[in-house]
Amino acid sequence: MKDVALWYQAFDRNDPALLDRILSETWVEFPPAPGQPAGPDGAKQILAQLRTAFPDMTIKMQEVLQDGNKVIVRSEIAGTQRNAFLGFAAKHRKMTIQAIDIHEFILEN
């Protein structure tokens, strides 16, 4: 679960180097954002887009459950949209959402 915590820290701290520590070159997000490449570069692209749109973004893990090679995380994401994001114009309003992510770990040889 340490790797999952690093994922959320990377987004909370705006630290793309943490993504290099935990993602393989074959990492894939389901579903990917429009135009998002696979691998760590895709995750870094989303991080940069989120931080541009929501410069004060925070993400906090609220609950973590593990079942075999899957880790389910309920998190709270908050921030103020200051720039466009995925085609949505900035509203300059603070938002807080609850998210549930399922992370699946596949060991590579």
N, C-alpha and C positions, 0 to 999 in steps of 0.2 A: 504493500500500500504506500510505501515511501515514494515510489515513482508517480503515483497518482497525486500525492500531495505536491510534488514538484510541478506538475502540470498547472495546478491552481495557483501556486506561488508565482510561476512564470507570468501568468496573466494578471495577478494582483499586483506584482512588483514591476510589471513591464520589463521583464528580464528574458529576452529571447534565448540567451545562452543556456538557460535551464532546459529549454526544449531540446537542444542538442544532446544533453545528458540522458534524456529518456526516450527519444523517438528514433526508430530505425529509419533507414532510407526508404523502406517499403511501407511506412506508416500511412494509413488511409483514414480519412474522416468520413463518417456516414451520417447524413448526406453531406457532401462538400458544398461550400459556398460557390456561387457562380464564378467560374474562372480560377478556382483554387487548385493549385497543383498538389500532387501527393508528396509525402515526405515532410521532413522538418520545415522546408521552405514554405510549404502550404500553411502550416500552423503559424509560422512567423508572419506570413502575409496577413492572416486573420488578426493576429495580435496587433500588428501595426495599424490595420484598419479600425479595429476597436478603439485603440488608444487615440487615434486621430479624431474619431467621432465622439468618444467619451473620455476626455483627458483625465477626468477624476475617477475613473472606473475602479471599483473594488469588487473582489469576488472572494467569498468566504465559504469554506466547506461547513455544512450544517450537520450532515449525517452521512456515514459511510457504512455500506454493507458489502460483504464479500461472499461470493459463492464460486468456489473453484477458481478458474482463471478469469472470472469477471468481478469487477468492482463497480458498485453503484453508488453514485454520490449525489446527494441533494445539496445544492448550493444556493447562495443568495448573491445576485449580481446587482450592483447599484452604480449609477453614474448620471451625469448630465450631458445630453446630446448637444454638442457644440458645432458639429459638422455633419455632412451627409453620411449615411451609412446604408449600403446595399440598395441605393436608389431612393431612400427616404430622406427628405430634407430635414435639417436640424430644426428642432422645436424649442431648444434652450430650456427644456424642462427636465427635472430630475425623475429618473425612473428606478424602480426596484422590482426585480423579478426573481421568482424561484425557478431553478432549473434542475432537471434530473438527467444525469449522464450515465451511460453504461460504458465502461472501459473494459476491453477484452485484451488479455495478454496472450500472445502466441510466442513461444520460445523459438528462437531461430538458432539453427546449428551453425 
